[in-house]
Amino acid sequence: MNADEMNWLLQTIEEPETAKRLVQAQYELGRIPYQLVVDLAQQQGWTDYLRVRVWTAPPTSVEYATA
């Protein structure tokens, strides 16, 4: 998902908390990069949002070899 698609989706959402949850979910699912989260938060005026949320990188698949 790119920045234009996220901006369009955010325009269709009325509640700020719902918009924040959408952005967080898209990041956690690995669909948007962290920089886009930061950019969207700044554009939306979510100044307290990034300080409160401590996000980790989306989980990656790790395969273990069995010997």
PLY file of the C-alpha trace (Angstrom):
ply
format ascii 1.0
element vertex 67
property float x
property float y
property float z
element edge 66
property int vertex1
property int vertex2
end_header
0.00 0.00 0.00
1.42 3.38 -0.90
1.04 6.84 0.63
-1.68 7.94 -1.80
-3.80 4.89 -1.00
-3.38 5.41 2.74
-4.27 9.10 2.47
-7.41 8.23 0.51
-8.44 5.65 3.10
-7.81 8.06 5.97
-10.05 10.64 4.30
-12.93 8.16 4.37
-12.61 7.55 8.12
-14.39 9.97 10.44
-13.03 8.93 13.84
-9.37 9.76 14.55
-8.91 6.67 16.74
-10.16 4.43 13.93
-7.71 6.06 11.53
-4.87 5.51 13.99
-5.82 1.85 14.38
-5.87 1.41 10.61
-2.38 2.88 10.25
-1.05 0.77 13.11
-2.61 -2.41 11.70
-1.22 -1.78 8.22
2.23 -1.27 9.70
2.05 -4.35 11.91
0.95 -6.44 8.94
3.97 -5.20 7.00
1.90 -3.38 4.38
3.38 0.07 5.00
6.89 1.08 6.08
7.57 2.84 9.37
8.52 6.07 7.57
5.02 6.22 6.09
3.57 5.80 9.59
5.67 8.76 10.76
4.67 10.85 7.73
0.98 10.08 8.18
1.12 10.86 11.88
2.67 14.23 11.13
0.14 14.98 8.37
-2.78 14.03 10.59
-1.45 15.98 13.57
-1.05 12.91 15.76
1.77 14.51 17.74
1.19 12.42 20.85
0.57 9.24 18.88
4.15 8.27 18.09
5.38 9.07 21.58
2.77 6.81 23.17
3.02 3.91 20.75
6.09 1.77 20.80
5.97 -0.30 17.68
8.34 -3.04 16.76
9.16 -4.13 13.27
6.63 -6.46 11.70
7.44 -10.08 12.45
9.52 -11.84 9.86
9.40 -15.46 8.94
12.37 -17.40 10.27
12.88 -20.96 9.22
14.88 -23.28 11.43
16.83 -26.14 9.98
16.43 -29.45 11.72
19.50 -31.60 11.91
0 1
1 2
2 3
3 4
4 5
5 6
6 7
7 8
8 9
9 10
10 11
11 12
12 13
13 14
14 15
15 16
16 17
17 18
18 19
19 20
20 21
21 22
22 23
23 24
24 25
25 26
26 27
27 28
28 29
29 30
30 31
31 32
32 33
33 34
34 35
35 36
36 37
37 38
38 39
39 40
40 41
41 42
42 43
43 44
44 45
45 46
46 47
47 48
48 49
49 50
50 51
51 52
52 53
53 54
54 55
55 56
56 57
57 58
58 59
59 60
60 61
61 62
62 63
63 64
64 65
65 66
